Amino acid sequence: MKEIAGHLPGLSADEVQWHTLSFNHRGQRLEVSVPQLDDAQIKALAARIRTNARAYLQQLSVAQIMGIIDEAVARLLDRHHPLRIKAEKLLPIVTGYDAEMVRLGLTGYLKTFRQPQLKRFLAEDFAGPQMLDDFQPRPKGGFARAFGPQLLMHIWAGNVPGLPLWSLICGLLVKAGTIGKLPGNEPLMASWFAQLLAEIDPKLGECIAVVWWKGGDAQTELTWLRQPDALVAYGGNSTLAAIQQRLPVTTRFLPHGHKISFGMVARSALNVRQGAELARRVAYDVMRYDQAGCYSPQMLFVERGGKVSPDEFASYIAHELAALAHKHPRRPLASEEINSIAAWRNGEEIRALGGDRRLYGEAADDWAVVSVDHAEPLSPAALGRTLKVVCVDALEEVVDLVAPQRHFLQTAGVAATPQALFGISALLGQVGVTRIAAFGNMTSPEAGWHHDGRFSLLDLVTITEIEQGAEATAERYAPYAE
């Protein structure tokens, strides 16, 4: 099977050099052609997107833009639409993830971008979305209007299918001309979405480009990095640091690097009736996309004193992961991933000889749970459905156990009483946690989520203010002032 990725307004396929990415999953092969542009094409395409956005996208109202996005998402949610059929068929081959996991994940994720949810994005960041359309009065006097960048570039990651849609849609909501770099490990979903937008509104399609360049091609990357007014980038911290060093100082840089997430379970949540259901939700968060997302839990802190002990709770989770492994098999792992999990298991098995921990799951299993009967600091798991369950005397202890990782903390799943939830959330916020979620929802951020504690839309815009004095002075020059 073959597929062409990318979206290049103003360029025909025969003008472009193409590179082939090959994927093979359970005997199914797929070749995806991605575009490689030369310096002249890069500069011309960037200028074209900037011009088209100024002439058309920036003249649309936010309501009109939301309507177009909503229509595109509605088509992708329709399982009979050709692109949805293609997504369900090809994304498992590209990513290696279980087909049913991809199907369910796509539906849940796409629902985040229906029109009611898009309104939440706007409401989270702006007192009124009209601020993106026209000057609005300010409480202090005068008027203000928000302007997105004329050209916004995205460097996307592909660890989770469809992930690029989040920043792509945010860019459109602030009326920014958009160029997105495809991730090599999932180059399809962003391409399809751009093509679908162009089908619904051809002029909007002229304001979006989806491109690719080979990692390590320093000259091509430098040419791209000189084009945008703002850059949103996802990736490893070393990669992001290298990008920042090469960006012009005037380019706004919004990086999203590696993060680590964890869970906390209070004794109040560990009764016989609720314990099994809670374990099922924890296991789901561990299973979903094999912990590839930054929001997936890698360690679980469990408070002593409940009707279900921390070790019993670990066994419940292990049971659920075993069941999920049959329903949603883990994707095939690369050799370095296999070695990482093996090293993690071996280290835990050696430490278990001291009698302070128990390992659930055999080496051949697609999951592993370690139960530790004393407090340990937060540390990364091996991913691929590996989890460490750590026993603590009180949830408040966890704050000091995670604080050394404060620059990498993101999501905390918490199961506790309302009073405890708000108390512990305040402490977690002080050490860098930016999202508190219910178990079962850790891997499904809500619409309008402030990714890594930042604004999805507000970080992209600049604010132009008309001061009250300028407004008052203008009155002197009006025809009726004479």
C-alpha positions as CSV (number, residue, x, y, z in Angstrom):
1,M,0.0,0.0,0.0
2,K,1.1,3.5,-0.7
3,E,0.0,6.9,0.7
4,I,1.1,10.5,0.0
5,A,1.4,12.8,3.0
6,G,1.7,16.6,3.2
7,H,-0.2,19.6,2.0
8,L,1.5,22.1,-0.3
9,P,-0.6,25.0,-1.6
10,G,0.7,26.3,-4.9
11,L,3.1,23.4,-5.5
12,S,2.3,20.4,-7.8
13,A,3.5,16.9,-6.9
14,D,5.9,16.8,-9.9
15,E,7.7,20.0,-8.7
16,V,8.6,18.4,-5.4
17,Q,11.2,15.8,-4.4
18,W,9.6,13.0,-2.3
19,H,11.1,10.8,0.4
20,T,9.5,7.4,1.3
21,L,8.9,6.3,4.8
22,S,8.3,2.6,5.2
23,F,6.1,0.9,7.8
24,N,5.5,-2.8,8.5
25,H,3.0,-4.1,11.1
26,R,2.0,-7.8,11.4
27,G,2.8,-8.5,7.7
28,Q,1.1,-5.3,6.4
29,R,3.4,-2.9,4.6
30,L,2.7,0.7,3.9
31,E,4.9,3.3,2.1
32,V,4.2,6.9,2.8
33,S,5.7,9.6,0.5
34,V,6.6,12.9,2.3
35,P,7.7,16.1,0.6
36,Q,11.3,17.4,0.7
37,L,11.5,21.0,-0.4
38,D,14.6,23.0,-1.5
39,D,15.5,26.4,-0.1
40,A,13.7,28.3,-2.8
41,Q,10.5,26.3,-2.4
42,I,10.6,26.7,1.4
43,K,10.9,30.5,1.1
44,A,8.2,30.7,-1.6
45,L,5.8,28.4,0.3
46,A,6.2,30.3,3.6
47,A,5.6,33.6,1.8
48,R,2.5,32.2,0.1
49,I,1.0,31.0,3.4
50,R,1.7,34.3,5.1
51,T,0.1,36.3,2.3
52,N,-2.9,34.0,2.0
53,A,-3.5,34.1,5.8
54,R,-3.4,37.9,5.8
55,A,-5.8,38.1,2.8
56,Y,-8.3,35.4,3.9
57,L,-7.9,33.7,7.3
58,Q,-7.4,36.8,9.3
59,Q,-10.6,38.3,7.7
60,L,-12.8,35.4,9.0
61,S,-14.6,35.6,12.3
62,V,-13.7,33.1,15.0
63,A,-17.2,31.7,14.7
64,Q,-16.6,31.0,11.0
65,I,-13.3,29.3,11.7
66,M,-14.9,27.1,14.4
67,G,-17.6,26.1,12.0
68,I,-15.1,24.9,9.4
69,I,-13.1,23.0,12.0
70,D,-16.3,21.5,13.4
71,E,-17.4,20.3,9.9
72,A,-14.0,18.6,9.3
73,V,-14.1,16.9,12.7
74,A,-17.7,15.8,12.1
75,R,-16.5,14.1,8.9
76,L,-13.7,12.3,10.7
77,L,-16.0,11.1,13.4
78,D,-18.2,9.5,10.7
79,R,-17.0,6.0,10.5
80,H,-18.4,5.8,6.9
81,H,-16.3,8.7,5.7
82,P,-13.5,7.7,3.4
83,L,-10.8,9.4,5.5
84,R,-12.1,7.8,8.7
85,I,-12.0,4.4,7.0
86,K,-8.5,5.1,5.8
87,A,-7.4,6.3,9.3
88,E,-8.7,3.1,11.0
89,K,-7.0,1.0,8.4
90,L,-3.6,2.7,8.1
91,L,-2.9,4.2,11.5
92,P,-2.4,0.8,13.2
93,I,0.1,-0.1,10.5
94,V,2.0,3.2,11.0
95,T,1.9,3.3,14.8
96,G,1.8,-0.4,15.6
97,Y,-1.0,0.2,18.1
98,D,-4.0,-2.1,18.4
99,A,-6.6,-1.2,15.8
100,E,-9.5,-1.1,18.4
101,M,-7.4,1.2,20.6
102,V,-6.8,3.5,17.7
103,R,-10.5,3.5,16.8
104,L,-11.6,4.3,20.3
105,G,-8.8,6.8,20.8
106,L,-9.5,8.7,17.6
107,T,-13.2,9.1,18.5
108,G,-12.5,10.3,22.0
109,Y,-9.8,12.7,20.8
110,L,-11.7,14.1,17.9
111,K,-14.7,14.9,20.1
112,T,-12.4,17.4,21.9
113,F,-12.6,19.6,18.8
114,R,-16.3,19.8,18.1
115,Q,-17.7,23.4,18.2
116,P,-18.9,23.4,21.8
117,Q,-15.5,22.2,22.9
118,L,-13.7,24.8,20.8
119,K,-15.7,27.4,22.6
120,R,-14.1,26.1,25.8
121,F,-10.7,26.7,24.3
122,L,-11.6,30.3,23.7
123,A,-13.3,30.8,27.0
124,E,-10.3,29.4,29.0
125,D,-8.0,32.0,27.5
126,F,-10.1,35.0,26.6
127,A,-12.8,36.9,28.5
128,G,-14.6,37.1,25.1
129,P,-13.6,35.5,21.8
130,Q,-14.6,38.7,20.0
131,M,-11.2,40.0,21.1
132,L,-9.8,38.0,18.1
133,D,-12.2,39.7,15.7
134,D,-12.3,43.3,16.8
135,F,-11.2,45.8,19.4
136,Q,-13.0,45.2,22.7
137,P,-13.4,47.6,25.7
138,R,-11.1,47.0,28.6
139,P,-12.1,47.4,32.3
140,K,-9.2,49.9,32.8
141,G,-10.4,52.0,29.9
142,G,-9.5,51.9,26.2
143,F,-9.7,49.0,23.9
144,A,-7.7,45.9,23.1
145,R,-7.5,43.3,20.3
146,A,-5.6,40.0,20.1
147,F,-3.6,39.1,17.0
148,G,-2.2,35.7,16.2
149,P,1.2,35.4,14.4
150,Q,1.0,35.9,10.6
151,L,3.0,32.7,10.2
152,L,3.1,30.0,12.9
153,M,5.2,26.8,12.6
154,H,4.7,23.6,14.4
155,I,7.3,20.8,14.8
156,W,5.1,17.9,15.8
157,A,5.7,14.6,17.7
158,G,3.9,11.4,16.6
159,N,4.0,9.3,19.8
160,V,0.2,9.5,20.0
161,P,-2.0,9.3,16.8
162,G,-3.5,12.6,15.8
163,L,-1.5,14.6,18.4
164,P,-0.6,17.4,15.9
165,L,-4.3,18.4,15.6
166,W,-4.2,20.1,19.0
167,S,-1.7,22.8,18.1
168,L,-2.8,23.0,14.5
169,I,-6.4,23.8,15.5
170,C,-5.2,26.3,18.2
171,G,-3.2,28.1,15.5
172,L,-6.2,28.3,13.3
173,L,-8.4,29.7,16.1
174,V,-6.0,32.7,16.5
175,K,-6.0,33.1,12.7
176,A,-2.4,32.2,12.1
177,G,-1.1,31.0,8.8
178,T,0.2,27.6,9.6
179,I,3.1,25.4,8.6
180,G,3.5,22.0,10.3
181,K,6.4,19.6,10.2
182,L,5.2,16.0,10.1
183,P,6.6,13.5,12.6
184,G,8.3,10.6,10.8
185,N,6.5,8.0,13.0
186,E,3.0,9.3,12.2
187,P,2.9,11.5,9.1
188,L,-0.7,10.8,8.1
189,M,-3.3,12.4,10.5
190,A,-2.2,16.0,10.2
191,S,-1.9,15.6,6.4
192,W,-5.5,14.3,6.1
193,F,-6.9,17.0,8.4
194,A,-5.3,19.8,6.3
195,Q,-6.6,18.2,3.1
196,L,-10.1,17.9,4.6
197,L,-10.1,21.6,5.6
198,A,-9.0,22.5,2.1
199,E,-11.9,20.4,0.7
200,I,-14.4,22.2,2.9
201,D,-13.0,25.6,2.4
202,P,-10.3,25.8,-0.4
203,K,-9.3,29.3,0.6
204,L,-8.6,28.2,4.1
205,G,-6.6,25.3,2.7
206,E,-4.4,27.9,1.0
207,C,-3.4,29.2,4.5
208,I,-2.0,25.8,5.7
209,A,1.0,23.8,4.7
210,V,2.1,20.4,6.0
211,V,5.7,19.6,5.2
212,W,8.6,17.3,6.2
213,W,12.3,17.4,6.4
214,K,14.8,14.9,7.5
215,G,16.2,15.1,11.0
216,G,19.8,16.2,11.0
217,D,19.5,18.1,7.7
218,A,20.9,21.3,9.3
219,Q,20.7,23.5,6.3
220,T,17.1,22.7,5.4
221,E,16.0,23.1,9.1
222,L,17.8,26.4,9.4
223,T,15.9,27.7,6.3
224,W,12.6,26.6,7.8
225,L,13.4,28.1,11.2
226,R,14.0,31.5,9.6
227,Q,10.4,31.7,8.2
228,P,7.9,31.8,11.1
229,D,7.0,34.5,13.6
230,A,6.3,31.9,16.3
231,L,7.3,28.2,16.7
232,V,5.5,25.5,18.7
233,A,7.8,22.4,19.1
234,Y,7.4,19.0,20.7
235,G,10.2,16.6,21.4
236,G,13.1,15.7,23.6
237,N,14.7,18.4,25.7
238,S,18.1,18.2,23.9
239,T,16.3,18.5,20.5
240,L,14.3,21.5,21.7
241,A,17.5,23.2,23.1
242,A,19.2,22.8,19.7
243,I,16.2,24.3,17.9
244,Q,16.1,27.3,20.3
245,Q,19.8,28.0,19.6
246,R,19.1,28.2,15.9
247,L,16.0,30.3,16.0
248,P,16.2,34.1,15.4
249,V,16.0,35.9,18.7
250,T,12.8,37.6,17.5
251,T,10.9,34.4,17.0
252,R,8.5,33.4,19.8
253,F,9.4,29.9,20.9
254,L,6.9,27.6,22.7
255,P,8.5,24.3,23.5
256,H,6.9,21.1,24.9
257,G,9.6,18.7,26.2
258,H,9.6,15.4,28.0
259,K,7.4,15.2,31.1
260,I,6.5,12.6,33.7
261,S,3.2,11.9,35.3
262,F,2.1,9.8,38.3
263,G,-0.8,8.8,40.4
264,M,-1.9,9.1,44.0
265,V,-4.5,6.9,45.8
266,A,-5.8,7.8,49.3
267,R,-6.8,5.2,51.8
268,S,-10.4,6.5,51.5
269,A,-10.5,5.2,47.9
270,L,-9.4,1.7,48.8
271,N,-12.4,-0.1,50.0
272,V,-13.5,-3.5,48.6
273,R,-16.3,-2.0,46.6
274,Q,-14.3,0.7,44.8
275,G,-10.9,-0.8,44.8
276,A,-11.4,-3.1,41.8
277,E,-13.0,-0.4,39.7
278,L,-10.3,2.1,40.5
279,A,-7.6,-0.5,39.5
280,R,-9.4,-0.9,36.2
281,R,-9.2,2.8,35.6
282,V,-5.5,3.0,36.5
283,A,-4.7,0.1,34.2
284,Y,-6.5,1.8,31.4
285,D,-4.3,4.9,31.8
286,V,-1.2,2.7,31.8
287,M,-2.4,0.6,28.8
288,R,-3.5,3.5,26.5
289,Y,-0.9,4.1,23.8
290,D,1.6,2.0,26.0
291,Q,2.4,5.1,28.1
292,A,3.8,7.0,25.1
293,G,2.0,10.2,26.2
294,C,3.5,12.5,28.7
295,Y,0.2,12.3,30.7
296,S,0.5,8.5,31.2
297,P,1.2,7.4,34.8
298,Q,4.6,5.8,35.4
299,M,4.4,5.5,39.2
300,L,1.6,5.2,41.7
301,F,1.7,6.3,45.3
302,V,-0.8,4.4,47.5
303,E,-1.6,5.3,51.1
304,R,-1.6,2.7,53.8
305,G,-4.6,2.0,56.0
306,G,-7.4,1.3,53.5
307,K,-9.5,-1.8,53.4
308,V,-7.4,-2.8,50.4
309,S,-3.7,-2.8,51.1
310,P,-1.3,-1.2,48.6
311,D,0.1,-4.6,47.6
312,E,-3.4,-6.0,47.1
313,F,-4.2,-2.9,44.9
314,A,-1.0,-3.6,42.9
315,S,-2.3,-7.1,42.3
316,Y,-5.7,-5.7,41.1
317,I,-3.9,-3.5,38.6
318,A,-1.8,-6.4,37.4
319,H,-5.0,-8.5,36.9
320,E,-6.5,-5.7,34.8
321,L,-3.4,-5.2,32.7
322,A,-3.3,-8.9,32.0
323,A,-6.9,-8.7,30.8
324,L,-6.3,-5.5,28.7
325,A,-3.2,-7.2,27.1
326,H,-5.7,-9.8,25.5
327,K,-8.2,-7.1,24.5
328,H,-5.6,-4.5,23.3
329,P,-2.3,-6.1,22.6
330,R,0.8,-4.0,23.1
331,R,2.4,-2.7,19.9
332,P,5.6,-4.4,18.7
333,L,8.6,-2.8,20.5
334,A,11.9,-1.7,19.0
335,S,15.0,-3.4,20.2
336,E,16.0,-0.5,22.4
337,E,12.6,-0.5,24.0
338,I,12.8,-4.2,24.7
339,N,16.2,-3.8,26.2
340,S,15.0,-0.9,28.4
341,I,12.1,-2.9,29.8
342,A,14.4,-6.0,30.4
343,A,16.9,-3.8,32.3
344,W,14.1,-2.3,34.4
345,R,12.7,-5.7,35.2
346,N,16.1,-7.2,36.0
347,G,16.9,-4.3,38.3
348,E,13.6,-4.7,40.2
349,E,14.0,-8.5,40.4
350,I,17.4,-8.1,42.0
351,R,16.0,-5.5,44.5
352,A,13.1,-7.9,45.3
353,L,15.6,-10.3,46.7
354,G,15.8,-7.9,49.7
355,G,12.2,-8.6,50.4
356,D,10.9,-5.0,50.1
357,R,9.1,-5.4,46.8
358,R,7.1,-7.8,44.7
359,L,7.0,-8.1,40.9
360,Y,3.8,-9.0,39.1
361,G,4.0,-10.3,35.5
362,E,6.3,-12.7,33.8
363,A,9.1,-11.6,31.4
364,A,7.0,-12.8,28.5
365,D,4.0,-10.6,29.5
366,D,3.2,-7.3,27.7
367,W,3.1,-5.5,31.1
368,A,4.7,-5.5,34.5
369,V,3.8,-4.1,37.9
370,V,6.2,-3.7,40.9
371,S,4.8,-3.3,44.4
372,V,7.2,-1.6,46.8
373,D,6.3,-1.6,50.6
374,H,8.2,1.7,51.4
375,A,8.4,5.2,50.0
376,E,10.6,5.8,47.0
377,P,11.2,9.0,45.0
378,L,9.4,9.4,41.7
379,S,11.4,7.9,38.8
380,P,10.6,7.1,35.2
381,A,9.3,3.6,34.4
382,A,10.4,1.7,31.4
383,L,7.2,2.5,29.6
384,G,5.5,-0.2,27.5
385,R,2.9,-0.8,30.3
386,T,5.3,-0.9,33.3
387,L,4.2,0.6,36.6
388,K,5.7,0.9,40.1
389,V,3.2,1.0,43.0
390,V,4.8,2.7,46.0
391,C,3.4,2.5,49.5
392,V,3.3,5.7,51.6
393,D,2.0,6.5,55.1
394,A,0.3,9.7,54.0
395,L,-0.3,11.4,50.6
396,E,1.4,14.5,51.9
397,E,4.7,12.5,51.8
398,V,4.4,12.3,48.0
399,V,5.1,16.0,47.5
400,D,8.7,15.6,48.7
401,L,9.1,12.4,46.7
402,V,8.2,14.1,43.4
403,A,9.6,17.6,44.0
404,P,13.1,16.7,42.6
405,Q,11.5,16.2,39.2
406,R,9.6,19.5,39.4
407,H,10.9,20.7,35.9
408,F,9.4,17.5,34.3
409,L,6.2,17.1,36.2
410,Q,2.9,17.3,34.4
411,T,-0.2,15.2,35.3
412,A,-1.2,13.7,38.6
413,G,-4.1,11.3,38.8
414,V,-5.7,11.6,42.2
415,A,-8.3,9.4,44.0
416,A,-9.2,11.0,47.3
417,T,-12.0,12.8,49.2
418,P,-13.0,16.3,48.0
419,Q,-11.2,18.0,51.0
420,A,-8.0,15.9,50.4
421,L,-8.2,16.5,46.7
422,F,-8.0,20.3,47.0
423,G,-5.4,20.2,49.8
424,I,-3.0,17.9,47.9
425,S,-3.6,19.7,44.6
426,A,-2.4,22.9,46.2
427,L,0.8,21.2,47.4
428,L,1.4,19.5,44.0
429,G,0.9,22.8,42.2
430,Q,3.7,24.4,44.3
431,V,6.2,21.7,43.1
432,G,5.3,22.0,39.4
433,V,2.3,19.7,38.7
434,T,0.1,21.4,36.1
435,R,-2.9,19.0,35.8
436,I,-4.9,17.0,38.3
437,A,-7.0,14.3,36.7
438,A,-9.3,11.5,37.6
439,F,-8.0,8.0,36.9
440,G,-9.3,6.7,33.6
441,N,-9.0,10.2,32.2
442,M,-5.3,10.9,32.7
443,T,-4.6,10.2,29.0
444,S,-7.6,12.3,27.8
445,P,-7.1,16.0,28.6
446,E,-10.2,18.1,28.6
447,A,-10.9,20.7,25.9
448,G,-9.1,23.9,26.7
449,W,-6.5,22.1,28.8
450,H,-3.5,24.3,29.7
451,H,-0.7,22.1,28.3
452,D,2.2,22.1,30.7
453,G,0.5,24.9,32.6
454,R,0.5,27.3,29.7
455,F,-2.3,28.9,27.6
456,S,-3.3,27.1,24.5
457,L,-4.3,30.2,22.6
458,L,-3.1,33.2,24.7
459,D,0.5,32.3,24.4
460,L,0.2,32.5,20.6
461,V,-1.1,36.1,20.4
462,T,0.0,39.6,20.9
463,I,-2.3,42.2,22.3
464,T,-2.7,45.6,20.7
465,E,-4.2,48.3,23.0
466,I,-5.8,51.6,22.2
467,E,-5.2,53.6,25.3
468,Q,-8.1,55.6,26.8
469,G,-6.1,58.8,26.1
470,A,-5.8,58.0,22.4
471,E,-9.5,57.4,22.2
472,A,-10.3,60.6,24.0
473,T,-8.0,62.6,21.8
474,A,-9.5,61.2,18.6
475,E,-12.8,62.8,19.6
476,R,-11.2,66.2,19.0
477,Y,-10.8,65.4,15.3
478,A,-14.3,64.1,14.6
479,P,-16.5,66.1,12.3
480,Y,-19.0,66.6,15.1
481,A,-16.4,68.2,17.4
482,E,-16.6,71.5,15.5
